[in-house]
Amino acid sequence: MSNDNDTLGFGLNLFGTKDRERQYYKKRQAPSQKQMPNLPKGGPGSMMVDEAMPVRFPANFYPPEHAESLDIRRLINVAPATVEQEIIRFQAQTAQTVVFYKYGIFTDALDASLVEFIPRLNGKRVLRYHGDPQDNFKLNLSVGPNLNDSNMVACQIYMKPNDVFTWTVTNNDVVINPMGVRMSGYVDVSLKRKTTAFGG
């Protein structure tokens, strides 16, 4: 007899057999024949309706229904000996929940130890375990030669109404270095949505 921990969902357990008594997903009520007059009363067609389940994508990686996508970016030339210049400031508005699930950073500085990107939510560092583990998780390396989709990193940052998210950049080099940030996610205006504490 399998337990809840053995169930993979969609009616399959770890042994690849059906376990209809313990499923994570509830079946939808099958449409009536009046709603679907062309559906055969028997055979594979009716079986598919009986087994139909709604498809739901993870809310932390895809905009839910009625949400609006969000993609912000900025690239600036940072002067030498610049410490924590603000490059991006974003504030969630009233009755908005904002979720960022991808970010990217870019610089062509030749020495990574001389530059740094710092993300903060309400003044506190987030993405705490992204970066160089040998240097207090310092974010200083480009994730690619530009800020296109293939060079974005997955993250989970939740913003409640009036929360403020900022990126600051530091350039301790003796030359000007271009530094850029991009963030992707969505804005949810549903008042029913529950948010968790911010994370990384």
N, C-alpha and C positions, 0 to 999 in steps of 0.2 A: 504494500500500500504506500503510495507516494505521499509526501507531505507538501506543505506550501512552498518550501524551499526548493523542491525538486521540479516545480512547474515552470515551464518556459513561456507559457502563454500560447494562444492560438490552439489550445487543446492538446499540446504535446508536452510530455514530461521528458526528463533527462534520458529516458531509455528509448525515446522516439515513438512511443505508443500513445494512443488516445487516452486522455484522462478528463472526461467530460464533467466529472463531479467537481473538479478543482480547476477553474479557469479564471485568469485575471480579467478577461474581457467578457462583458455581458452581451448576449445576443440582442440585436435590435428586433423589435416586433416586426414580423413579416408583413409586407403590404397585402391587403386583401385583393381578391381577384377583380373587384370593381376598380381598384386603383391601377391594376396592371392587367387589362382585359386580354392582352395577347400572350400572356404567360401560360404555358401548358400546365394543366392540373397535376401532372405527374412527370417523372423523369428528371434529368439533370437540372433543368431550368428552375423547377420548384425547390430542388435541393440547395441550389445556390442562394436563393432568397432566404431559406431557413438558416443558412450558415452566415449570412451577410453581417458584417461588423463595420462600424465607422472607422475610417482611417484618421488617426490623429498623429501629427508630427510633434516632436519635442518642442515645447514652447520656448526653451532657451536657445534653440537653433533656427527656428523658423517663425516669422510673424504669424500670430494667430488671426483668426477671422476678425475683421473690422480694425485691425491695427494698421499703422502706416509705417513703411520702411524708412530707415534713417541711415544716412551715410554722410559723415562730416570729415573734412580733411583740410590740412593746411601745411604749406611748405614755406620756410623763411630762411634767409641767410643770417646766421648767428655770428655776431662779431666776436673777435678774440676776447678772452677774459670776461665772458658773460656768464653770470651765475643765476640759474633758475629764472630765465625769462619765460613768461607765460606765452604758450603758443596756441593753446585751445582752451576756451572756457565754454561749458555748456550747462544750462540749468533746465531741469524738468519743470514744466509749468503746472499750474493748478489742475488737479484731476487728471494728471498724466502719470503713467508708469512707463519708464524707459528701460529697455534691456539692450545692452551691448553684448554681442556674442562673437565679434571679431575685431581685431585691431592690427595695425601695422605701423612700424617705425622705419624711417629712412635717414641715412646720413652717408656721405662719402668721405668722412674723416679717416685719415690714414692710421691714426692711433686711437683705438677704442677707449683706452684708459683716460683720454682727455675730454670725452663727451659723455653726457648722461641724459636720459629721458626719465621723468618722474611723473607717474599718474597718481592723482589723488581724488578721492571722493569725500566731500565735506572736510577737506584738509587732511585726510588720513591716506597714507599710501595704500594702494590696492595693487593687484597682480604681484603680491608679495613674494611669490616663488617663481617669477619669470625673470630671467636674466642670468648673470654670472654667479654661480654658487660659491666661487672662490673669492668674490668681492661683494659680499652682502647683497647678492642678487641684483646687482646693478644692471640696468637696461641701457646698453650702449652699442649694440651691434645691429646693423640693418638686417631685417629678415629677408631682404632681396634687393635687387637693383632698382626697384621702384615700388609703388604702393598699389599694384594691381591685385586682383582677387587671389591669385596663386601665392602671393607673398603675405597673406594675412594669417594671424595666429588666433586660434579659438580661445575664448574667454567667457566668463559669466559675471557680468556686472549689472546689478539691479539698482535702479534709481527710483525713489519715491518722489511725489510732488515736492518741488522746491529744493531738491538735492542739487548740489553743484559738483560737476566733474571738471577737473583741469589737468592739462599736461604742461609741465615746465621743462625747459631744456637748458643744459649747461655746456658751454664750450670753453675749455681751458687751454685750447690750442693757441698757437701764435698766428694762425691764419683764419679767415672766415670759412665757416663750414655750413653748407645747406643742411637743414634738419627738418624733417616732416613727420606728421602723424596722420593716420586715418583710422576712423572707427565706424563700424557698421552694426546695425541693430534695428530696433523698431520702437515706435511710440504707441502705447495702448491707452486709449481714452475710456476704457470700460471701468466703471466704478466698482464692479463686482470682483475684479481681479485682485488676488492677494499677492503681496510681495514678501520676499524673504530678506534677511539682512544682506547687505552688500558683500560681495566676495571677489574672487579673482578668476 
